Amino acid sequence: MRRPIVAGNWKMNLTAKEASLLIENLLSGLKENTETGLMEIVVCPAFTALQTVAEKTKDTEIVLGAQNMHWERSGAYTGEVSPAMLVDLGCKYVIIGHSERRQYFAETDEVVNKKVKAALASNLGPIMCVGESLEERESDLTEKVIREQLLGGLKGIQSEDFENVVVAYEPVWAIGSGKAATAEDAEKVALLIRNILRELAGEVSERVRIQYGGSVKASNIGSFMAQPNIDGALVGGASLEGKGFAELIGNAK
Ligand code: PEP
């Protein structure tokens, strides 16, 4: 049985003060929605709000994640943040290889692979993002792209470590566009992902959690969660308002 996981990616939004307020609203919303049950709830603030959010979520059901990190433990990498620094702040997860990082910061599968390995070595759960662009989908390249990203990003990872990886399937065309994939299309790719994971690591693939991401909201989360190979969601825009995110989480049960 895979524990469902819903993660909010706040991207480059919210000051520490605004993040603090969001957590207050999220917690009170979750109380009203009770019965979040087994669901794992993660928020991924900007680096500057991690400390504040860590304090606000202490002893609550909300778990902390970061949006990115460097793969080295320390050193001359101006502007970067290391896995050890994230662990020190209480992070349990880190998003790796988000399409915005691939697109705007030239992150390759090789870089993603270094980061995934570094996260696992530091006991951080990597939420590794994969997904095709619209052009790739229209050229029938979805399977090829997903396979390449998985093989590249997970190269050299031991089979027993796979269950600590969360794979987020995020079709690039669905992110922030308001045009989510259909649940059936998302499930097709989630099944493809699980089959590729099985080729790479065998039976442990059954324990890897696969999220869908791309214009998920309170009104459509239920259709994704009903799919056999989708175990949660990575949520951008709809995680930026506490009560609304609580409602989305309530609908994900
Ligand atoms: C994301 O940032 O990972 C994302 C899926 O964004 P949105 O939910 O806004 O499409």
Residues whose N, C-alpha, C, O or C-beta is under 5 A from the ligand:
A	BS01	PEP	N9 A174 I175 G176 S177 G213 G214 S215 V216 L234 V235 G236 G237 A238
